[in-house]
Amino acid sequence: MKFTVERDILTDAVSWAARSLSPRPPVPVLSGLLITAKDGLVSIASFDYETSARLEVEADIETEGTILVSGRLLNDIVKSLPAAPVTVETEGSKVVLTCRSSRFALATMPVDEYPTLPSLPEVSGTIDGAAFAHAVSQVTVAASKDDTLPILTAIKVEIEGDTITFLATDRYRLSMKEITWTPSDPSISTSVLVKSRTLTEVARSLAGGGELQLRLSNDGTGQELIGFSSGGRRTTSLLVDGEYPKIRALFPESSPIHAVVETSQLVEAVRRVALVAERNTPLRMAFTDGQVSLDAGAGDDASANESMPCQLDGEEITVAFNPGYLSEGLNVIGSEYVRFAFTSAPKPALLTGQSEQDNGEVDDYRYLVMPIRITS
C-alpha cells in the first residue's frame, strides 16, 4: 500500500477516528486504526465492539491495500509532522510515514484478526446539526457519571413523528429537550437508549457539518444499533438495553410559584457564592418580592451572600440546592432569563428558559432539580 495526502487532512482524519479508541481495549488489535486505500479514497476506521467510527478522504493512491496500525501512536505522529504532503507506504511488516525530512516506521498488526465493522443502518431521518448539538449539550448535564448504574448513563431518545425528545436523569436532577427533525417515515414512533458519551462525541465531531443523518436499525434481531453520518463521516453505537425510569411524569404540569431572574447575572452570583460552599453543603436562595438572595456557609466557617433583582409571582419561598447541580443547569439554559417554578420548598424546582422577563413564553428545555433540606 502507498498513498500521499496533505498533512492537515490526514491529521484531522486520524484524530477523529482515534477518538473512538478504547483506553483499555479488550483485545490488542482494537487499539489500532484500520486504514484502507482503494479507488482514490483512504478510509480510516476504529471499533471497540460497541462503537465504530469511519471516514473517507481523497488521496493520491499509488498502491491499494489495507493496514492496521496503533491508533494513538499514529495520531501523535501525524500531529507532529510539518505542514507538507505525507506519504504512507508499507515496507515488509512496517508502515512508513514520510514528510519532508521526517520519517517514521511503525509496526503493523494483523489485519485478519480485526473484527468486521458493523453495517451502517438505513437513514431514519435528518436533523439540523446545530440544533442537535445544542440539545445534547443541554440534556447530558443531567446524565449520571456513575458506571455502576449504566442505565442512568444513557440518554432516552423518544421519537414521535417529526419530534425528538431527549431525556436524562441521575436521580437528583432531570432534563428534557424537544427538537424537530425530518423523518423518512412521518409515522415513526419509537424510543431508544443511547450512551451519553456517544451523543456528546457525535455532537462534538459531526454536528458542525450541517445536516446530520440519524440511522436506526429496525430488523428486530441481534444487537440494535444507532448510527450517525455527516460529511463523509459515520459512527455507530450499540444501544443500551434496559428499562429507563419513567421520568416524564415527574415534570409538574403546573406550579403556584414562579420567579424570573436574569440568567447571566444569576450564573455569576452562584459561581461566587458557591466558593464558600463546602462539599455537599447547600446554596440557599430566598425569593421575595423584587429580589432573590443567595447565601452559603455559616457559623465559624466562611460565608457569602449576594442579592439581585427578581420578578416573583406567588408566595415568598426559600430553597436550597447543590451548587454544582444548580450551576450546570443554569449554564445550559441558553436564554436571557431563567424561570423557576415551585410547588413547595421540599419539592423539585423546574428551571426553564425565557426570552423576556415579563412574558410567559418559555423555552422547550426543562431542567428539574431536587432541593436540599434546609436545617435550622
Buried (B, 14 or more C-beta within 10 A) or exposed (E): BBBBBBBEBBBBBBBBBBBBBBEEBEEEBBBBBBBBBBEEBBBBBBBBBBBBBBBBBEBBBEEBBBBBBBBBBBBEBBEEBEEEBBBBBBEEEBBBBBBEEEEBEBEBBEBEEBEEBBEBBEBBBBBBBEBBBBBBBBBBBBBBEEEEEBBBBBBBBBBBEEEBBBBBBBEBBBBBBBBEBEBEEEEBEEEBBBBBBBBBBBBBBBBEEEBBBBBBBEEEEEEBBBBBBBEBBBBBBBBBEEEBBEBEEEBBEEBEBBBBBBBEBBBBBBEEBBEBBEEEBBBBBBBBEEBBBBBBBEEEEEEBBBEBEBBBBEEEBBBBBBBBBBBBBBBBBEBEBBBBBBBEBEBBBBBBBBEEBEEEEBBBBBBBBBBBEEEE
